[in-house]
Amino acid sequence: MAPSKSSFVRPLPCKQPGIEAMVADTSCTFARHTHDDFGIDLIHRGAQKSLSGRGLVEAGPGDVITVNPGEVHDGTPFDETGRAWRMLYLHPSLVADVGQDVLGHARQVEFSQPRIADRRLSQGFANAFIATVSPDSEASPLAWEQSLILLLSGLLQPRLLERCAIPAGIVRAREQLDEAPLKAPTLAQLAETAELSRYQLLRAFTRATGLTPHAYLTQRRLQQARRLILGGMSLVESAAASGFADQSHLTRLFKRTYGYPPGAYAKASVSLQFRSRR
């Protein structure tokens, strides 16, 4: 199959609170990164492989791919023709509400299968995506809510206990980065927090989180920048308030991670509020 004539990764505006939508057709490779939200992806052209916390995931047309919040993953096309897909990002509070309806009790939930080949789920995703991005004249709140619940009912499972307990020292080091992403502690300071040597900290942190401490801090800063941009802050101010040297620094890392520049994200969020943070 010939590659797409145009390559793009584009966020779309959607009025429903707690949800974002994206369309893409590209041969770009995405480096390891995380999202704060649950992600559901439907591939409709080409194929890709990704390495995540749940192992190697290979998917082609019609396959549904899921990502849990904080799950480190990447993305590489099978060949130069690239792949095309649509994605929905769902805020954890939205998924938790639906999970309580679906599972009948208040428990943490997760997507247990990283790839699902199921025609009904694929159609369910398509229905939810259309209902999410349709303009007011065509959108129905009832249709959107119904399609979302039906889609998630086929994906959600009660969250299992921590598959591999994270050492207490690494938890403390991670919390230090989570609580103050603007600060840039040295490796020695993180090691002191974890009561480990620098080398031990580096190995243990990467094994536990899937990212080096510096890469983890960069992800936290990018996620903070997304929230600020979504709230209407300018790119220059968002970059400074998230710990980046300047707007170009933010733009370079933002596009490398998400496939589109922060300006496109800002443009999509100007006319419509993407999310409601609860």
Backbone hydrogen bonds, N-H to C=O, Kabsch-Sander energy under -0.5 kcal/mol:
donor,donor_aa,acceptor,acceptor_aa,energy
4,S,81,T,-0.8
8,F,25,D,-2.1
10,R,23,V,-3.3
12,L,21,A,-2.6
19,I,16,Q,-0.9
19,I,274,F,-1.3
20,E,89,Y,-2.3
21,A,12,L,-0.9
22,M,87,M,-2.1
23,V,10,R,-2.4
24,A,85,W,-2.2
25,D,8,F,-2.8
26,T,83,R,-2.1
30,F,75,G,-2.9
31,A,256,R,-0.7
33,H,73,H,-2.4
38,F,90,L,-2.6
39,G,67,V,-2.8
40,I,88,L,-2.4
41,D,65,I,-2.8
42,L,86,R,-2.5
43,I,63,D,-1.9
44,H,84,A,-2.3
45,R,84,A,-1.3
47,A,82,G,-0.7
48,Q,59,A,-2.3
49,K,76,T,-2.9
50,S,57,V,-2.5
52,S,50,S,-0.6
52,S,55,G,-2.2
53,G,72,V,-0.6
55,G,52,S,-1.8
57,V,50,S,-3.4
59,A,48,Q,-2.7
62,G,43,I,-3.3
63,D,60,G,-2.2
64,V,116,I,-2.7
65,I,41,D,-2.9
66,T,114,P,-1.9
67,V,39,G,-2.2
70,G,35,H,-3.2
71,E,68,N,-2.1
73,H,33,H,-2.2
75,G,30,F,-1.8
76,T,49,K,-2.4
78,F,47,A,-2.1
82,G,79,D,-1.7
83,R,26,T,-1.9
84,A,45,R,-2.5
85,W,24,A,-2.2
86,R,42,L,-1.9
87,M,22,M,-2.6
88,L,40,I,-2.6
89,Y,20,E,-2.7
90,L,38,F,-2.9
91,H,18,G,-2.9
94,L,91,H,-0.8
95,V,91,H,-1.9
96,A,92,P,-2.6
97,D,93,S,-1.9
98,V,94,L,-2.0
99,G,95,V,-2.9
100,Q,96,A,-2.1
101,D,97,D,-1.5
102,V,98,V,-2.9
103,L,99,G,-3.1
104,G,100,Q,-1.4
107,R,105,H,-1.2
110,E,157,Q,-2.3
112,S,110,E,-0.7
112,S,155,L,-0.8
116,I,64,V,-2.7
118,D,116,I,-0.9
122,S,118,D,-2.4
123,Q,119,R,-2.3
124,G,120,R,-2.4
125,F,121,L,-2.6
126,A,122,S,-2.2
127,N,123,Q,-2.4
128,A,124,G,-2.2
129,F,125,F,-2.9
130,I,126,A,-2.3
131,A,127,N,-2.3
132,T,128,A,-1.6
133,V,129,F,-2.1
134,S,130,I,-1.5
138,E,135,P,-1.8
139,A,135,P,-2.2
144,W,140,S,-2.6
145,E,141,P,-2.6
146,Q,142,L,-2.4
147,S,143,A,-2.5
148,L,144,W,-2.3
149,I,145,E,-2.2
150,L,146,Q,-2.2
151,L,147,S,-2.1
152,L,148,L,-2.7
153,S,149,I,-2.0
154,G,150,L,-0.7
154,G,151,L,-1.1
155,L,152,L,-1.6
156,L,152,L,-2.6
157,Q,110,E,-2.1
159,R,108,Q,-3.3
171,V,167,P,-2.1
172,R,168,A,-2.1
173,A,169,G,-2.0
174,R,170,I,-2.7
175,E,171,V,-2.5
176,Q,172,R,-1.9
177,L,173,A,-1.5
178,D,174,R,-2.5
179,E,175,E,-2.7
180,A,176,Q,-1.0
183,K,180,A,-1.1
190,L,186,T,-2.1
191,A,187,L,-2.5
192,E,188,A,-2.1
193,T,189,Q,-2.0
194,A,190,L,-2.2
195,E,191,A,-0.9
196,L,191,A,-2.6
201,L,197,S,-2.8
202,L,198,R,-2.6
203,R,199,Y,-2.3
204,A,200,Q,-2.7
205,F,201,L,-2.9
206,T,202,L,-1.8
207,R,203,R,-2.2
208,A,204,A,-2.1
209,T,205,F,-2.6
210,G,206,T,-2.1
216,Y,212,T,-2.7
217,L,213,P,-2.3
218,T,214,H,-2.2
219,Q,215,A,-2.0
220,R,216,Y,-2.1
221,R,217,L,-2.2
222,L,218,T,-2.4
223,Q,219,Q,-2.4
224,Q,220,R,-1.8
225,A,221,R,-2.4
226,R,222,L,-2.2
227,R,223,Q,-1.7
228,L,224,Q,-2.2
229,I,225,A,-2.7
230,L,226,R,-2.5
231,G,227,R,-1.5
232,G,229,I,-1.7
233,M,228,L,-2.2
238,S,234,S,-2.8
239,A,235,L,-2.5
240,A,236,V,-2.0
241,A,237,E,-2.7
242,S,238,S,-0.8
242,S,239,A,-0.7
243,G,240,A,-0.9
244,F,239,A,-2.5
250,L,246,D,-1.9
251,T,247,Q,-3.0
252,R,248,S,-2.4
253,L,249,H,-1.9
254,F,250,L,-2.9
255,K,251,T,-2.5
256,R,252,R,-1.7
257,T,253,L,-1.8
258,Y,254,F,-3.0
259,G,255,K,-1.9
264,A,261,P,-0.9
265,Y,261,P,-1.3
266,A,262,P,-2.6
267,K,263,G,-2.4
268,A,264,A,-2.0
269,S,265,Y,-1.4
270,V,266,A,-0.9
270,V,267,K,-0.6
271,S,267,K,-0.7
272,L,268,A,-0.5
274,F,272,L,-0.6
278,R,276,S,-0.6
